[in-house]
């Protein structure tokens, strides 16, 4: 007999506009022309080295990937990243589920970042109607349309809404399971949402008054892959009854495979991991292993690439000089450095605040 499960339909959701936020994108965003804060000479030299590697990669039409944690968005850096993709320096963006949510909330209402401590005690943390409703609906529709996770949300923002298919269209698609089982299953999930939440067919308008700050919208518009790599239960959208694990899984799986395809082309390219202790190294190592599996079958190698890891933590181990530390050394358990040190290529670690790093990189690239 199955274990008892929590009933999300009993939750009392609040309007997002009633939430007290801590970051307001119009006043707290970082302009690409803002001077970076002080950086030590070694870090500045490493950023110049990175800029040279990026220029070389792009001159050879090789990828430059930036994988980053949610604080990059929460710190108001979307305009800097938009500038870097507009200028063609970054060819693939990747983040976690929280990064997607902060970016969407900024685009939708111009504010994000609630007081977790206070709101958990009040039973309101993450229980916000618009974030849960619109992002889950974007994933349901995106799964049906064949989009990935990031692309689904980017489409919502860029188009200021979603197309809700009518019941007959969804039933017809669901009946084609023998021809296109993935789309049929996605149609059945979306049909459930249409009926359970009385969604009207046609265009559902969702205005994003601060779209100019939306990184996902910019990536969607410029056709730059922006992939999301969530972990189930980690993000506030899972509190909403519209959430369907199948839609999360379908869209996130597509994004992982898009990411893996980029890594398969990484020879001669650059990978930047910014403030991501778990997500970035984990998806990178699996993708690189798959990519090398195919490359070796084709008698190719993926060895000549650069990895630049950026974080605030001080590194007490010289990974380039001394290799991997022994298991009895604390540095052995610094996941993002241990993992990347095992991947081959050229590894550099930069200790820097994400704002200062991105602004210095933007300046070094002439942005």
N, C-alpha and C positions, 0 to 999 in steps of 0.2 A: 504494500500500500504506500502511495507517495507521501512524503513529508508535507506538513502544512506549509503553505506559502503566504507571504505578505500580500495583502490586497491593496494595490495602489489606487484603486477606484475610490477608496474611502478617504484618501488624503484631501485636505482642503488647500487648494492652490491659491496663491495670491498673485495679483497683477504685478508684472515686472516694474511698472512705473512707481509702485509703492515702496520698492526696495531702496534702502540707503546704500549708495555705492561709494567707493573710495577712489576710483580713477575716472576722470572725465576726458574724453579723447580730444575735444577741441582745445582744452587748456593744457593737457598733459602729454600731448603727442610730441614726438621728437622730429624736428625737421631734418632732412638730409644735409642741410647747410650748417647745422649746429656744430660748433667745434667740439671735438672729443675732449674728455677730461685728461688729466695727466696720466701718461703711461710710461713705464720704465723703459730704458733703452733696448733691453732684450726683447720686450714685447713689441715695441715699435719696429725693430728689425724683423721680427717674425711676421708682422703684418705686411711689411714691404715684400718679404719673401712670398707670402700668400698672394699678394696682388700680382707679382710676376708670374706665379703659377697659374692664376686665373686668366691673365692675359694670354699666356702661352696655350692654355687649354682651349680658350675660345677662338684663338687664331687657327687652331687645328680642328675646330668644330667638335670639341670634346665636351662632355658635360661638366657642369659645376653645380654640385648639390649642397644645399644648406638644410640640415635637419636641426630643429630647435625645440626647446621646451616652451611651455606656455608663458613664462615670464617675459620672453622676448616680445610677445604681443601685449601683455599686461603693462609692460614698461613703455608702451606707446611708440614702438619702433616700426609699426606697419608702413609709415611713409618712407622710411629708409629702405625697407625691403622692396616696396613698390618701385622706388627709383632704380634699384639694382636689377630688378627683372625688366623694367622698361628699357634699360640700357643694354640688356642682353648679357649681363655678367653672371646672373644666376639662372640656371636652366631647369631646376627642380627644387621645390620646397617640400618639406615634410615636417609634420608636427604631431602632437598627441591630441586626444579629444578635448582637453581643457583649452589648448591653443585655438581650436576651432570655435569653441564656445565664446571665449573672450573676444575674438575677432568679430563673430556674428553680433554679439551684444553691443559692441562699439558701433558697428554699421547700422544696427537697428535703432538704438536709443542714445548712442553717444556716451554710454557709461557702462562700467562693469566692475567686478571685484567687490563682493560683499564681505561683511564681517563674519567669518566662519564661526569663531568662538561664540559670539553673541547669538547668531541665528540657529546654531545647533541646539543651544539651550532652550530656545523658543520653539523649536520644532519647525523652523521655516527655512533652514539652509537648503538651497537648491530646489525648493518647491515653488517654482515660479512658472506661471501658466504659459507665457509667450515663448520662453526659451524651450520648455519641454514640448509644447505643442508644435511650434514651427520647425524646430530642428528635427524632431522625430518624423514629422510629416515630410520634410525635405528628403530624409533618408528613405522613407517608404516610396515616394514618387521617384527618387533617383534610382533606387533599386529596380523599379519597373522600367525606367527609361534606359537602363544600362550604364548609369553613371557610377563613379566611385564615391567615396565618402566626402572628400574635400570638394569634388566637382559638384556633388548634389547641393551642398550648402552654397558654393560659389554661384551656382545657377539661381538659387533662391534670391540671393542678394542682388545679383546683376540684373535679373528680370523683375525685381520687386514683386515676386510672387511665384505661384506654382500652378500648373495645369492639373486639375483633378479630372481624370477620365470618368465617363459615365459608367453605370453599372453594366450595361450591355457590352461595352468594349472590354471591361475587365473580365467578365464571364467568358467572352469569346477567347481572350488570351489565356485564361486559366484552362480552357478546354483543349489547348494545344500542347498539353504536357508531353505528348510523345514526340513532338517536333522541336519544341524549345522549352525544356523542363525548368530552366532557371527563370525565364520570363514568366512562365505559367505560375510558378510558386510565388514570385514577386507580385503578380497580379492578384493572386488569392489573398496575400497579406494586405495589399492596398484595398481590395474589396472589403475585407474585414473592417479596416479603418473607416472607409466610406459609410458602411452600414452602422457600425458601433457608435460613431461620432456624428452621424447625420450630416456628412460633408456633401455639399452641393457640387454637381459637376460644373466644369468651366474653369475660368481663371480665378484663383484665389489671390487677391491683392494683399501683399504684405510690404508696406512702405519702409524703405531703409533711408532715413533722412540724413544719415552720416556715411553714405556709401563711399564717398571719396576716401575714407579711412579704411575701407574694407580690403584686406589683403587677398582674401579668397575671391572676391569679386574681380579684382585686378588680374589675378592669375587666370581666372576663367575667361575674362575678356581677351587676354593676351595669349591664351592657349599655352600657358606654362603649367606643367603638372604640379599640383599642390595636393599631396597625398596625406591622409590622416591615418594614424595608427593607434586606435583606442584600445583600452583594456576594459572588458565588461565590468560594470559596477563602479568604475573610477570617476564617472562624470555625472553631472547633475541631471542630464536628460534621462537617465535611467529611472528617475523617480516618477516620471509621468506615465499614465496608463496607455498613452499612444505609443510608447516605446515597444518595438518588436525586435527581439534578438536576431531574427532572420534578416531583417533589413540592415541592421548594423553589420552583421556578418557578411552579407553579400557585398555591400559597398566597401567595407574595410578590406575584404579579400581582394577585390579589384584593385584597390589602392596599393596593397602589398605587392601585387604582381606588376603593377606599373612601376613601382619603386624598384623591384628586382630587375625589370628590364633596363632601367636606367643604369643600375649597378653593373649589369652585363656589358654595358658600353663604356665602363669607367676607365679602360686603358687610356692613359694620357690625360685623364681628367683629375678633378679635385673634389674631395669630400670634406665638408665643414660640419662639425658637430658642435652646436652651441648650447650649452646649459642643459644638456639632456643626459642624465645619469644612467637611464635604463633603456628608454625607447629607442634612441638612435643606435647605440651599440648592438642591441638585440636584433633589430631588423636588418642592420648592415651585415652582421656575420652570417645570418641565414641566406640573405640575398647573394652575398659574395660566394658562398659555398655552392649555391645552385648555379650561379653564373659560371664559375670555374668548372663545374661538372660538364656543362655544355661546351665550354671553350676547349677543354681537353679532348672531348670527343671530336672536335673540329681541328685538333692540333694547333690550337691557339693558346696563348697565356694572357692572364690579367695580372700583371705585376707592376707596371709602371704607372703609378698614380700617387697622389699626395693626400694625406689625411691631416687636417688641422683640428685639434680638439681645444675648445675654449670653455673655461669654467672659472668660477671665483676661488675655488679651493687651491691652496698651495700644494704643489707636488713635492713630496720629500724623497722622490726617487728619480734618477736619471734613466728614463726608459730607453732613450736612444743609445746611451753609452753602456748601460749595465744590463739591458734586456729585462726579462720578467723577474720580479722579486720572488724570493722563496715564500711558501705558504705561511711561515711564521712571522712574516713582515706585514705590517698594517697596509702597506701600499698594494699588496697582492689583492686586497679586497676593494680597491677602487675600480669598480666595474668598467667604467668608460675608458680608463687607460689600459687596464689589463686586456680587455677585449680587442681594442684597436691595435695594441702592440702585437697581437697574434695574426693580424690580417695581411701582413706584407706591406708593400709600398713604403712611402716615407712618412713617418709620424712626427708631428710637432705638437707640443702642448703650450698653450698660451693662457696664463692666468690674467683674466681681465673681466671687468664688468661688461655685460652684453651691449649696453649702450655705447660705451667708449670704444669697444671693439668694432662694432658695425659702423660707427661714424668714422673711425680711423680708416677702416677698409674702404668705405665709400669715398673718402677723400683721396686715398692712395690710388684708387681707380679713376679718379678724375670726376667723381660724381658730385 
